[in-house]
Protein backbone atom coordinates (compact mmCIF):
# COMPACT_ATOMS: atom_id res chain seq x y z
CA UNK A 1 0.00 0.00 0.00
CA UNK A 2 1.24 3.47 -0.73
CA UNK A 3 2.44 5.45 2.26
CA UNK A 4 0.58 8.55 1.08
CA UNK A 5 -2.78 6.88 1.90
CA UNK A 6 -1.64 4.87 4.94
CA UNK A 7 -3.25 5.66 8.30
CA UNK A 8 -1.39 5.04 11.55
CA UNK A 9 -3.40 3.10 14.15
CA UNK A 10 -6.79 3.08 12.42
CA UNK A 11 -9.72 2.08 14.63
CA UNK A 12 -11.72 -0.98 13.60
CA UNK A 13 -14.96 1.02 13.66
CA UNK A 14 -13.58 3.57 11.21
CA UNK A 15 -12.50 0.77 8.86
CA UNK A 16 -15.97 -0.78 9.13
CA UNK A 17 -17.60 2.58 8.29
CA UNK A 18 -15.31 2.90 5.28
CA UNK A 19 -16.36 -0.56 4.07
CA UNK A 20 -20.01 0.39 4.51
CA UNK A 21 -19.45 3.47 2.38
CA UNK A 22 -17.84 1.24 -0.28
CA UNK A 23 -20.87 -1.12 -0.06
CA UNK A 24 -18.63 -4.07 0.77
CA UNK A 25 -20.09 -6.93 2.80
CA UNK A 26 -18.07 -7.51 5.97
CA UNK A 27 -18.21 -8.67 9.58
CA UNK A 28 -16.51 -6.75 12.38
CA UNK A 29 -15.10 -8.93 15.18
CA UNK A 30 -14.19 -6.27 17.73
CA UNK A 31 -13.06 -8.62 20.51
CA UNK A 32 -10.80 -10.81 18.38
CA UNK A 33 -7.16 -10.92 19.57
CA UNK A 34 -4.00 -12.32 18.00
CA UNK A 35 -1.31 -14.48 19.60
CA UNK A 36 1.57 -12.45 18.16
CA UNK A 37 0.14 -9.12 19.28
CA UNK A 38 -2.29 -9.81 22.12
CA UNK A 39 -2.90 -6.13 22.91
CA UNK A 40 -4.22 -5.37 19.42
CA UNK A 41 -7.98 -5.94 19.31
CA UNK A 42 -10.26 -6.45 16.39
CA UNK A 43 -10.56 -8.01 12.97
CA UNK A 44 -12.71 -7.39 9.94
CA UNK A 45 -13.68 -10.27 7.69
CA UNK A 46 -14.57 -9.19 4.16
CA UNK A 47 -16.73 -11.19 1.77
CA UNK A 48 -14.44 -10.41 -1.15
CA UNK A 49 -14.44 -13.31 -3.62
CA UNK A 50 -17.09 -15.42 -5.27
CA UNK A 51 -17.10 -19.21 -5.60
CA UNK A 52 -14.66 -19.07 -8.54
CA UNK A 53 -12.19 -16.92 -6.63
CA UNK A 54 -12.94 -13.72 -8.55
CA UNK A 55 -13.58 -10.40 -6.86
CA UNK A 56 -17.24 -9.58 -6.22
CA UNK A 57 -16.55 -5.88 -6.71
CA UNK A 58 -15.94 -4.17 -10.06
CA UNK A 59 -13.45 -1.49 -8.99
CA UNK A 60 -11.53 -3.57 -6.43
CA UNK A 61 -9.82 -6.73 -7.62
CA UNK A 62 -7.02 -7.30 -5.10
CA UNK A 63 -6.56 -7.12 -1.34
CA UNK A 64 -4.03 -4.33 -1.84
CA UNK A 65 -6.58 -2.25 -3.76
CA UNK A 66 -9.13 -2.91 -1.02
CA UNK A 67 -6.74 -1.76 1.71
CA UNK A 68 -5.90 1.39 -0.27
CA UNK A 69 -9.58 2.25 -0.72
CA UNK A 70 -10.23 1.75 3.01
CA UNK A 71 -7.19 3.87 3.92
CA UNK A 72 -8.41 6.72 1.70
CA UNK A 73 -11.74 6.82 3.57
CA UNK A 74 -10.54 6.32 7.16
CA UNK A 75 -9.61 10.01 7.76
CA UNK A 76 -13.11 11.03 6.70
CA UNK A 77 -14.61 8.40 9.03
CA UNK A 78 -12.36 9.56 11.90
CA UNK A 79 -13.72 13.07 11.53
CA UNK A 80 -17.33 11.99 11.07
CA UNK A 81 -17.39 9.30 13.81
CA UNK A 82 -15.05 10.24 16.68
CA UNK A 83 -14.16 7.42 19.10
CA UNK A 84 -14.18 7.90 22.87
CA UNK A 85 -10.78 7.07 24.34
CA UNK A 86 -12.56 5.14 27.13
CA UNK A 87 -13.63 2.41 24.70
Order of alpha helices (4+ residues) and beta strands (2+ residues): alpha-beta-beta-alpha
